[in-house]
């Protein structure tokens, strides 16, 4: 396991392996409350590159149905269970 440190002013404070494992800490992250940088032994702050997962193909019709644009009158009709276009 890589040794990690909290970067403070002019020095680095070591983080115990128990804490690193418990909170799944990685270099390139920030501490929760003080927003201090979490770095490695060399002071490197860059996050390792993430591997891209295979993304499922999206059916465009499904996207249109899930992200429908409604006008205010359509939303009111929908909430009242009526259709203002029909008479």
Secondary structure, 3 states (H helix, E strand, C coil): CCCCEEEECCEEEECCHHHHHHCCCCCCCECCCCCCEEECCCCCCCCCCCCCCCCCCCCHHHHHHHCCCCCHHHHHHHHHCCCCCCC
